[in-house]
């Protein structure tokens, strides 16, 4: 195989890249991770002096490039004990990631780099070290520390320390970045249950989404301040007509973003910035497995084609 894609059956971005690769005649194997371990088999066979073989559904997969897109857990079999289910998921993930990392291949991105880069405090430290402005930030579950930070910041936003998604009674929920309100401050004792990220609210001209593909930059301005639901977090709005536009970034900023991605060891990532009314760019975070397909649809940026270019290789 030319490319092994590790993804899920419900990722439209993966579907689009697979379509482009197929049109170009590339040999592609796709591993949908929610099939493992209950509906598919995985084997990692060590033989000979150096060779390590990955087998999926009994078929050997040897690929020069691995696109580690994302992992999705399977549903729990109805009769399975939750503790056994959790054990099966943890063992399956260890075997899958270990088997993948045993392969000799080019990576978009290597699982170890993804794991490290997903920690937002680490991202912020690296961003600051390469010269990117970041918001004043506190990560805490200490109500007193949060109250002091809010008094110092003035207007404060709060967001999850890692993932804004959780499941409750079989349904998935999303937690968006929110403005810290008087109601939140009155219930600040509840903050002790989980550390969150508290940051000063950065004044916005536009939100900026930068997609990085092996050194190629695709930048879009998201005109979030035109929609009341998108002012704090543009993902919160259901407005399909939220204005977007192509954006040219200044060279000093491009140089710093290049340093950031090299330091994080990422060949792909979606970087969120804010451009302030004075024209300053402020770093918020980078998602090593972020989405981009809506930008191709709205602006014709060609990000999917760039991902396919990288996977096929020079």
C-alpha positions as CSV (number, residue, x, y, z in Angstrom):
1,X,0.0,0.0,0.0
2,X,1.0,3.6,-0.6
3,X,-1.1,5.0,2.3
4,X,-2.6,3.5,5.5
5,X,-5.4,5.8,6.9
6,X,-6.3,5.3,10.5
7,X,-9.7,7.1,11.0
8,X,-13.4,6.5,11.6
9,X,-16.3,5.6,9.3
10,X,-18.0,8.9,10.0
11,X,-15.2,11.4,9.1
12,X,-16.1,13.3,5.9
13,X,-12.7,14.8,5.6
14,X,-11.2,11.3,5.4
15,X,-13.8,10.4,2.8
16,X,-12.8,13.4,0.6
17,X,-9.0,12.6,0.9
18,X,-9.6,9.0,0.0
19,X,-11.6,10.0,-3.0
20,X,-8.7,12.3,-4.2
21,X,-6.1,9.6,-3.6
22,X,-8.2,7.0,-5.5
23,X,-8.6,9.4,-8.4
24,X,-4.8,9.7,-8.5
25,X,-4.3,5.9,-8.5
26,X,-2.8,5.6,-5.0
27,X,-3.2,2.3,-3.2
28,X,-5.0,3.1,0.0
29,X,-6.0,1.0,3.1
30,X,-8.4,2.5,5.5
31,X,-8.8,1.2,9.1
32,X,-12.0,2.4,10.8
33,X,-11.1,2.3,14.4
34,X,-14.6,1.9,15.8
35,X,-14.7,-1.6,14.3
36,X,-12.0,-2.7,16.8
37,X,-12.0,-4.9,18.7
38,X,-15.6,-6.2,18.6
39,X,-16.2,-6.2,14.8
40,X,-12.7,-6.6,13.3
41,X,-9.4,-8.3,14.1
42,X,-5.9,-6.8,14.4
43,X,-2.6,-8.6,14.5
44,X,0.9,-7.4,14.9
45,X,3.3,-10.1,13.8
46,X,7.0,-9.8,14.6
47,X,9.1,-12.1,12.4
48,X,12.6,-12.1,10.9
49,X,15.3,-9.8,12.2
50,X,13.5,-6.4,11.5
51,X,10.1,-6.9,9.8
52,X,6.9,-6.1,11.7
53,X,3.7,-6.9,10.0
54,X,0.3,-5.3,10.7
55,X,-2.7,-7.4,9.8
56,X,-6.2,-6.0,9.7
57,X,-9.1,-8.5,9.1
58,X,-6.5,-11.1,8.2
59,X,-4.9,-9.0,5.4
60,X,-1.4,-7.8,5.6
61,X,-1.0,-4.0,5.5
62,X,2.4,-2.6,4.6
63,X,2.3,1.2,3.8
64,X,5.0,3.7,3.2
65,X,2.9,6.5,4.7
66,X,0.5,6.4,7.7
67,X,-2.1,9.1,8.2
68,X,-3.1,8.9,11.8
69,X,-6.3,10.9,11.5
70,X,-8.4,10.0,14.6
71,X,-9.6,7.2,16.8
72,X,-13.3,6.5,17.7
73,X,-14.3,4.0,20.4
74,X,-16.9,1.3,19.5
75,X,-20.2,1.1,21.2
76,X,-20.4,-1.2,24.2
77,X,-22.0,-4.6,23.5
78,X,-25.3,-4.6,25.2
79,X,-24.5,-7.6,27.5
80,X,-21.0,-6.6,28.4
81,X,-20.1,-5.3,31.9
82,X,-18.9,-1.7,31.8
83,X,-15.7,-2.5,33.6
84,X,-14.9,-5.3,31.1
85,X,-15.8,-2.9,28.2
86,X,-13.3,-0.3,29.6
87,X,-10.6,-2.9,29.9
88,X,-11.2,-4.1,26.3
89,X,-11.0,-0.5,25.0
90,X,-7.7,0.2,26.8
91,X,-6.1,-3.0,25.7
92,X,-7.3,-2.5,22.1
93,X,-5.9,1.0,22.0
94,X,-2.6,-0.1,23.3
95,X,-2.3,-2.9,20.7
96,X,-3.5,-0.6,17.9
97,X,-1.2,2.3,18.7
98,X,1.7,0.0,19.6
99,X,1.3,-1.9,16.3
100,X,1.1,1.3,14.3
101,X,4.2,2.8,16.0
102,X,6.1,-0.4,15.3
103,X,5.8,0.3,11.5
104,X,8.5,2.1,9.6
105,X,6.7,4.9,7.7
106,X,6.2,8.6,7.1
107,X,3.6,10.0,9.5
108,X,0.8,12.6,9.4
109,X,1.0,12.8,12.4
110,X,2.9,10.4,14.6
111,X,0.7,9.3,17.6
112,X,3.3,10.4,20.1
113,X,3.4,13.9,18.6
114,X,-0.4,14.1,18.7
115,X,-0.6,12.9,22.3
116,X,1.9,15.6,23.4
117,X,0.5,18.4,21.3
118,X,-3.0,17.9,22.6
119,X,-2.1,19.1,26.0
120,X,-3.0,22.8,25.9
121,X,-0.6,24.0,28.6
122,X,2.3,22.6,26.6
123,X,1.0,24.2,23.4
124,X,0.8,27.6,25.1
125,X,4.4,27.3,26.5
126,X,5.8,26.5,23.1
127,X,3.8,29.2,21.4
128,X,5.1,31.7,23.9
129,X,8.7,30.5,23.4
130,X,8.5,31.0,19.7
131,X,7.2,34.6,20.1
132,X,3.5,34.2,19.6
133,X,1.3,36.4,21.8
134,X,-1.0,34.3,24.0
135,X,-3.8,35.4,26.4
136,X,-3.2,35.7,30.1
137,X,-4.1,32.3,31.3
138,X,-4.9,30.3,34.4
139,X,-5.6,26.6,34.5
140,X,-7.1,25.7,37.8
141,X,-9.9,24.1,39.9
142,X,-9.2,26.5,42.9
143,X,-12.2,28.8,43.3
144,X,-10.1,31.5,45.0
145,X,-7.4,31.4,42.3
146,X,-10.1,31.7,39.6
147,X,-11.7,34.6,41.3
148,X,-8.4,36.4,41.6
149,X,-7.6,35.7,37.9
150,X,-11.0,37.0,36.9
151,X,-10.5,40.2,38.9
152,X,-7.1,40.6,37.1
153,X,-8.3,39.8,33.6
154,X,-11.4,41.9,33.7
155,X,-13.6,39.9,31.2
156,X,-12.8,36.2,31.4
157,X,-13.5,33.2,29.2
158,X,-13.6,29.6,30.4
159,X,-13.0,26.4,28.3
160,X,-12.2,22.7,28.9
161,X,-8.6,21.8,29.7
162,X,-8.7,19.0,27.0
163,X,-11.9,18.0,25.2
164,X,-15.2,19.8,25.0
165,X,-17.1,16.6,24.3
166,X,-18.7,14.2,26.8
167,X,-21.4,11.5,26.9
168,X,-24.4,11.4,29.2
169,X,-27.1,8.8,29.0
170,X,-26.0,7.7,25.6
171,X,-26.0,11.2,24.1
172,X,-23.0,13.3,23.1
173,X,-22.7,16.9,24.4
174,X,-20.3,19.7,23.5
175,X,-18.9,22.3,25.8
176,X,-18.0,25.6,24.1
177,X,-15.8,28.4,25.2
178,X,-18.0,30.7,27.3
179,X,-17.8,34.1,29.0
180,X,-17.5,33.9,32.7
181,X,-20.7,35.4,34.0
182,X,-22.0,36.6,37.4
183,X,-24.0,33.3,37.6
184,X,-20.8,31.3,37.2
185,X,-19.0,33.4,39.8
186,X,-21.9,32.7,42.3
187,X,-21.4,29.0,41.8
188,X,-17.6,29.1,41.7
189,X,-17.3,26.4,44.4
190,X,-18.4,23.9,41.7
191,X,-15.2,24.7,39.8
192,X,-13.3,22.3,42.1
193,X,-14.8,19.3,40.3
194,X,-12.6,19.8,37.2
195,X,-9.7,22.1,36.3
196,X,-10.6,24.4,33.4
197,X,-8.7,27.0,31.3
198,X,-9.5,30.6,32.3
199,X,-8.2,33.3,30.0
200,X,-8.6,37.0,29.4
201,X,-11.2,37.8,26.7
202,X,-9.2,39.0,23.7
203,X,-11.0,41.7,21.7
204,X,-11.7,40.4,18.2
205,X,-11.8,41.8,14.7
206,X,-12.0,38.2,13.3
207,X,-11.2,34.7,14.3
208,X,-8.5,33.1,12.2
209,X,-8.2,29.5,11.3
210,X,-4.9,28.3,9.9
211,X,-4.5,24.8,8.5
212,X,-0.9,23.6,8.3
213,X,-0.1,20.8,5.9
214,X,3.6,19.9,5.8
215,X,4.7,23.5,5.7
216,X,1.9,24.8,3.4
217,X,-0.4,27.4,5.0
218,X,-4.1,27.8,4.4
219,X,-5.6,30.8,6.3
220,X,-9.2,31.9,6.6
221,X,-10.8,34.8,8.4
222,X,-14.0,33.8,10.2
223,X,-16.2,37.0,10.7
224,X,-17.5,35.8,14.0
225,X,-18.4,39.2,15.3
226,X,-21.3,39.5,12.8
227,X,-23.3,36.8,14.6
228,X,-24.2,37.2,18.4
229,X,-23.9,33.4,18.9
230,X,-20.4,33.3,17.4
231,X,-18.9,36.3,19.3
232,X,-17.1,34.3,22.0
233,X,-16.9,30.9,20.2
234,X,-17.7,30.7,16.5
235,X,-18.3,27.0,16.7
236,X,-21.4,27.7,18.8
237,X,-23.5,29.2,16.0
238,X,-25.6,27.1,13.7
239,X,-25.4,29.8,11.1
240,X,-24.3,28.1,7.9
241,X,-23.9,31.6,6.3
242,X,-21.4,32.9,8.8
243,X,-19.1,34.9,6.6
244,X,-15.6,33.5,5.8
245,X,-12.8,35.0,3.7
246,X,-9.3,34.1,2.5
247,X,-6.6,35.7,4.5
248,X,-2.9,36.5,3.8
249,X,-0.8,36.4,7.0
250,X,2.2,38.6,7.6
251,X,5.6,36.9,7.1
252,X,6.8,37.3,10.7
253,X,3.6,35.5,11.9
254,X,4.2,32.7,9.3
255,X,7.7,32.3,10.5
256,X,6.5,31.9,14.1
257,X,3.8,29.4,13.1
258,X,6.4,27.4,11.3
259,X,8.6,27.3,14.4
260,X,5.6,26.3,16.5
261,X,4.7,23.3,14.3
262,X,8.3,22.1,14.0
263,X,8.7,22.3,17.8
264,X,5.5,20.3,18.2
265,X,6.6,17.7,15.7
266,X,3.4,18.1,13.7
267,X,3.1,17.7,9.9
268,X,-0.6,18.7,10.1
269,X,-2.6,20.9,12.5
270,X,-5.4,23.4,12.6
271,X,-4.3,26.5,14.5
272,X,-6.8,29.0,16.0
273,X,-5.8,32.6,16.3
274,X,-7.6,35.9,17.0
275,X,-6.9,39.1,15.1
276,X,-7.6,42.1,17.3
277,X,-9.0,45.4,16.1
278,X,-5.5,46.8,16.2
279,X,-4.3,44.0,13.9
280,X,-2.3,41.9,16.4
281,X,-2.5,38.1,16.0
282,X,-3.0,36.2,19.3
283,X,-2.5,32.4,19.5
284,X,-5.3,30.3,21.1
285,X,-4.6,26.7,20.4
286,X,-3.7,24.0,17.8
287,X,-5.7,20.9,17.1
288,X,-3.5,18.1,15.6
289,X,-6.5,16.4,14.2
290,X,-8.8,19.3,13.4
291,X,-11.4,19.7,10.7
292,X,-11.1,21.7,7.5
293,X,-13.6,20.5,5.0
294,X,-16.0,23.4,5.4
295,X,-13.2,25.8,4.4
296,X,-12.6,23.9,1.2
297,X,-16.4,24.0,0.5
298,X,-16.7,27.7,1.2
299,X,-13.4,29.1,0.0
300,X,-12.0,26.5,-2.3
301,X,-8.7,26.5,-0.4
302,X,-7.6,23.0,-1.6
303,X,-6.7,21.7,1.8
304,X,-7.9,18.2,1.0
305,X,-5.7,18.1,-2.1
306,X,-2.7,19.3,-0.1
307,X,-3.3,16.5,2.4
308,X,-3.4,14.0,-0.5
309,X,-0.2,15.6,-2.0
310,X,1.6,15.0,1.3
311,X,0.4,11.4,1.7
312,X,1.5,10.4,-1.8
313,X,4.9,12.0,-1.1
314,X,7.6,13.7,-3.2
